[in-house]
Amino acid sequence: MSTAEPAPLAWFKSSYSGNEGGACLEVAVTPDRVHIRDSKAPTRAQLTFRPSEWAAFVRHASEC
């Protein structure tokens, strides 16, 4: 059993996000998960999805 700490996530915002402090999401991608958090509250709870779930969400959102 490994007691090593997991590597920190590399968070990023969309290139469409400005620096005006608006409502933005940050995303961190690992091979088996996509992590989402509120950029204004990064220490609060995150959402985590499997890549296929995230892809389905993005596909649906782009159709709206």
C-alpha positions in Angstrom: 0.0 0.0 0.0 1.4 3.4 -1.0 1.3 6.3 1.4 2.5 8.8 -1.2 0.4 12.0 -1.6 -1.3 12.3 -5.0 0.2 14.8 -7.4 -1.4 18.2 -7.2 -4.0 18.9 -9.9 -3.1 21.4 -12.6 -6.1 23.7 -12.8 -6.9 26.0 -15.8 -9.7 28.3 -16.9 -11.0 28.7 -20.5 -9.1 31.0 -22.7 -12.5 32.8 -23.1 -12.4 33.7 -19.4 -11.3 37.2 -18.7 -9.6 38.6 -15.6 -12.6 40.7 -14.5 -13.4 38.3 -11.7 -16.6 36.9 -13.2 -18.1 33.6 -12.6 -15.7 31.0 -13.9 -15.0 27.4 -13.6 -11.6 25.8 -13.4 -10.9 22.4 -14.8 -8.2 19.9 -14.0 -7.8 16.7 -16.2 -6.3 13.4 -15.2 -6.3 10.2 -17.2 -9.4 8.9 -15.5 -11.2 12.0 -14.1 -12.2 15.6 -15.0 -12.3 17.8 -11.9 -14.4 21.0 -11.9 -14.3 23.8 -9.3 -15.5 27.4 -8.8 -12.5 29.7 -9.5 -13.7 32.2 -6.8 -13.9 29.4 -4.1 -11.1 27.0 -5.0 -11.0 25.4 -1.5 -14.6 24.4 -1.5 -16.1 21.2 -2.9 -15.3 20.1 -6.4 -17.2 18.0 -9.0 -15.5 15.0 -10.5 -16.6 13.2 -13.7 -15.4 10.4 -15.8 -14.1 11.7 -19.2 -17.0 10.1 -21.0 -19.5 11.9 -18.7 -17.8 15.3 -19.2 -17.6 14.8 -23.0 -21.4 14.1 -23.0 -22.1 17.2 -21.0 -19.9 19.4 -23.2 -21.5 17.9 -26.4 -25.0 18.7 -25.0 -24.0 22.2 -23.9 -22.6 23.0 -27.3 -25.9 22.0 -28.9 -27.9 24.5 -26.8 
